[in-house]
Structure formats: C-alpha cells, structure tokens
Amino acid sequence: MAGKKILIVVTNVSKYPTLPRATGLWLGEAVHFVDKVTKAGYQVDYVSPLGGYTPMDPMGLADTDELSFDYYQNRDFMNKLGTTLKPSQINPDDYLAIYFTGGHGVVFDFVNNTELQKISAKIYENNGYVTAVCHGSVGLANIKLSSGENLIKNKQVTGFSNDEERQVKLDKVLPVLTEDLLKSKGGIYVQTKKLWDSFAVTDGRLISGENPASAGAVADQLLTALKQK
C-alpha cells in the first residue's frame, strides 16, 4: 500500500433536478474530516464524478461553524474543490482510504457511478478503508467486491436517516432515501437514538457517519484504525 494519502469524494451536482433550489457539497462534512486527517499527517486528494468544479450547498454555508468558514476563506482549499480530479485520473493503489462526503447533490451522482465504485473496491481489497458520512453513504451502496458481493452486505452501516430526511422535508423529493438504499443492498442500518447527534460506526474496514455532525467522528474512527495497523 502506498503512502499516507486519503481520497475525498465530492459532488458535481449544483441543483435539484425537480426543484428550483440549489444543492451541492455540505461544506462541513468535508472540512471536519479533512481538518482531522491532515493534522494527523495524511495528505488528501479530491475527486468528483466528472472532475472539476464542486458546488457548495448554500444551506450548508448558512448553517455552519467557524472552522468551516476558515476553510471557506482558504484559497488553496477552495481552489482544490474547484479543480477536483476525475475518477480516470485516480490510481487506487495510492490511497489508504476513501471518504464520500455528503450534501443532497451526491444522491444524484454517487449512486450509480461505477468508476468510483471500482476505485473504492480496489482500496478496500488493498486492505484500505472505505468511509462515508450522511448522504455520502449512498456511494457505498453499490460497491461490489471481486467476489461479486456488495461491500456493505451484512455489515453495520449508517447514513442520513429517513427520520432526518422527513424533518428537512426532502423525503418526497429525492429519487432514493439513504437509509432505504443501504438496507436494500444488505447493509445492517444503525442510527443515533437522538436525531442530529454525532454518530459513526465501524465494521471492519467500513466506517460511516449518520449526519452532518458526524464527519469528525468518522475521521476519529479512521485515524484510530490506521494507528492500529
């Protein structure tokens, strides 16, 4: 396995197909993960389904924290989000882990992206880690291992819950709900007892977080696992 690099996956989708409403990356879900892993000495690269520009969900900017605003004002960080790599430019052997960020945009471009699925499967089968947070967990659903089995089958996994989706009133808008999709692919879905609390779960080399508050917890569990290797 190659050096200390982690691959961050972000969306290219800037608008709900059926609503006059912007979407994109939920900034804090990238920031709180990236901040922890880079401070621990890991390098990160950014990839998106199409490469290039990553839009920001304006709701995620309106309801964020000082750390996320610090990154939002960091030209180097924002330039990287504006010039993400294409999946075809990625060598999975270079990475210890992959992390699927969230924001509702990912529901439209992560689920059926076979290139990202193949990259994830290769990292996993290289003894690496596959991780996700919130809606980013839809990116886990269709990852197939070389055995033909779904990666998440019979594994504990989490992501944005149906209850949380109903609270933001988007459960009737999306083509699929994260919780339902994970269950349909054989995942053992688990969630926090109190909605919106930070919650992450590790099952082997699969690590996932439930909601926007959980990105840091995913990073913490990944860093703990990497230290034990």
N, C-alpha and C positions, 0 to 999 in steps of 0.2 A: 504494500500500500504506500502511496505517495505521501508527501509532506503534510504540513498542518493546514489543510485547506477545507473549507466548507462552502457548499454551493447553495445560494439563496435563490429561490424561485419566486418570481413576481408576475403580476398580470399585465396584459396589454389592453384590457377592456376598460373603456372610459365612460360608457353609458349603458344603462339597462335597455335591452332591445325593445321592450314593450312599454317603457315609461319615459317621459321627458325628465329624466333625472340622472345626474352624473354618478359614477361609481369609480372603482379603481382599487389601488392598494390602500389598506388600512395602515397608515404610516407607523403607528406604534408597534404593530406586530412585526415589522421589520426591525425597527430601532431597538426595542428592548432585547431582542435576540442577538442582533449584531453587536450591540454595545458590550454584552457579557462575553461573547466568544472572542471578539477582537481584543478585549482587555485581558483575556486569558492566553493570548498569544497566537490565536488562529487567524489565518488570512481568509477573506471571503471573496467570492466572485458572484456576480448577479446574472441570472439567465431568465428569459421570458419566452413564451411560446413562439413569438415572432421575432424576438430580438428588438433592440432599440428602446423606444420611449415607454416608461411606466407612468401612467396617470395616478394621481392621488385622489382618493375618495374625500370630497370636501367635508363630509360628516366626520371623518376621522381627524381632520385638521381642526374642526370646530370644537371637538371634544377630546383634547389631548393634554399632554403634560410637558413640563419644562424640558425634559431630556429629549423628547420627540421634536420640540421646537428648536432645540440646539442643533439637532441633526438636519432639520428642515432648512436651517440657515447655513449649513455647512456645504460650500460649493462642491467640494470633492465628492461627498456622499451623494448629493443631488445629481451631479454630472454622471455618476455611475448608474443611477436609476434612469437617466436619460439615454444611456448608451449600453443597455444590457446585451449580453451575448445571446446568440441563437443556440438552440439545442445542438445543431450540427457542428458548432464550434467547441463543444464540450467533450473532453476525454474523461469518462467516469473514473478511470484509474488514478486521476489526480486528487480525488476527494475522499475525505474521511466520513463525510456526512452530507446529506441534502436536507434542506429545510423549505417547506412550502408555506409561504406567507398567506395571509387572508385578505379580507375585503370581498364584498359581494361579486366583484368583477371576476374572480377566479372560478366561480361556478360556471361561467360561460366559456372559459378557455383552458382550464386544467383537466376537466373530467375525461375528455377523450383524446388527450394529447399523447399519442403513442411514443413520441420521441422522449418526452420527459419520463414516461413510464419505464422505458428501456434503460435510461440513464439511472433511474432510481433502483431498478432491479440489479443492475451491474454493481452499483455501490454497495447494496445490501449483500450481494453474493461475494463481494470482495471483503466481507467481514466489517463493512461500514454500517452507518446508522441512517435510517430514513425517518425524518421528523416533519411535523406539521403543526399548525395552530389554526383554530377557528374554522373559517370556510376553506382554508388551505387543505384541510383534511380530505376534501373531495379529490385532491390529487393522489391520495393513497389508494382510492377505491379500486382502480383498475390496473394496479401494478401486478404483473404476473411474473412469477419466478420461472427459472428454467425448467422446473418440474411441471409447469402448467398451472400450478395453484396460485390463487390470489394471495398476495403478501399478507393481507390482513385477516385471512381466514383463521378463525378460532383464536384470534389474538385480541387482547383488550385494546380498545382504541376510543378516542374521543374527538370531538369537533363541535361546531356550533349546534346547539340542541334545538329540537323542534319548539320547545317552550320559549327559548330565547328568540327564535325566529318569529314566533307569533307575537311576542312583545314588541318587536320592531315593525310588525305589520307587513312583513315581506314574504310570509309563508305561502301566499296565493300568487306571488309574482314570479318566483324562481322556478326553473324547469325541474329542479330536484332539491330536496332538503338534505343537508349534510348528514344528519343522523339517520334518515331513512336509507340513504345511499350506502353508508358504511355497513348498516345491518344487512342490506340486500346482497352485499358481497362477502358475507360470512364473518364480519367483524363482531366482536363482543362489545357493544357500545356501553360506555360508562360515563357518568357525569357528576358534577358537583351537586351537593344537597341543597345549596343556596345559589340560585341563578346569579350569574355575572361574577361570582367569586373566581379567583385564580384556581385552576385545576389542570393538572397534567398527569399522564400515566405512561409508564414504561413497561413494555412487554418484550423482553429480549432486546433486539436492536431496532425496535419500533417505538418511537416516542411521539406523543401527540398532546396538544393542549386544547381546551374547550372553547375559549372565547378570547376577546382582545386582552383581557387581564392576564392571560396565561402564557404569553410569549416568553417572559423572563423565566418562568418555571420550566418550560421546555428546554431553554438554554442551560439552566442549572442541572437538570437531569442528564442532558447530553454531556456536559462537562464532567459530571460525576462518573458517568460511564466511561468516558475517554481516559480519565485518570486511572481507572481500574484495569485498563488493557495492558 
